[in-house]
Amino acid sequence: MGDIETPIILLLLHSKIQQTMSIAKNEYKRVTVKSLVDMKRNNEKISMLTAYDYTMAKIVDNAGIDVILVGDSASNVMAGHETTVPITLDEMIYHASSVVRATNRGLVVVDLPFGSYQSDSKEALRSAIRILKESGGHSVKLEGGKEVKGSIKKILNAGIPVMGHLGLTPQSIYKFGTYTVRAKEEEEAEKLKKDAKLLEKLGCFALVLEKVPAKLAQEIAESLIIPVIGIGAGAGVDGQVLVTHDMLGMTHEFNPRFLRRYLNLYDDMAGAFKNYIKDVKSKNFPNENEQY
Ligand code: KIV
């Protein structure tokens, strides 16, 4: 009897260990476009943040983020341009390859920059292929609905996953004139709903909705199978994205209502730099232990 019980206990123990091991393994498994659709189905919210360089991407990825966006917001945050319009495809590839080298878990989505996909679908495909081949990114994001349908189809046909971006589309800032909330009027809201449906039908794996009324965003998220990731689109969507430098409080001129700051790094960093300058000037740095 005892002889029979022992192996059963051992078997149970073994299966428990295996379960624990597979949970631990899963934690580090790469998030895929399919995982995101599964997360929506399982009612698990999707977390997404931007990164443009190796060091930041490593921290974000190790923290367990689902999606890392190499956003064209690098144009503002990294290069100091007023808009996202000037950033080039070569610059996006440079940022994306630094991010890819740092990540093991998060799905890396790379923005197609302004001018790299709007003029014709062949150019759009060439741009998307360059991003995947030269940076190692896993998918691309582009702005717009019906207007860029041909480009989306062409990229998807080549097997490259596409994330859509509707609502406030910063690459069209000169058309809108302001960065205010979009689709408050009935006509624009109707177009937004149609575009969202179209992107899903074309085969986009997810959709960013930027700065639109929360009720409308929720309605769109509920009408789609693919996940809707919001920025300034309320809590009724399937996930959230923020610009990392904004949520860390490294930037401080930008204060939209939707932005939650988790740190105040601008002040912390400025304080550290001031202390360093003071220590160098007063000959307090380096001390005896900080030299050879
Ligand atoms: O470029 C970017 O950072 C973005 C997010 C604001 C969604 O597109």
Residues whose N, C-alpha, C, O or C-beta is under 5 A from the ligand:
A	BS01	KIV	T50 G71 D72 S73 V208 I231 V241
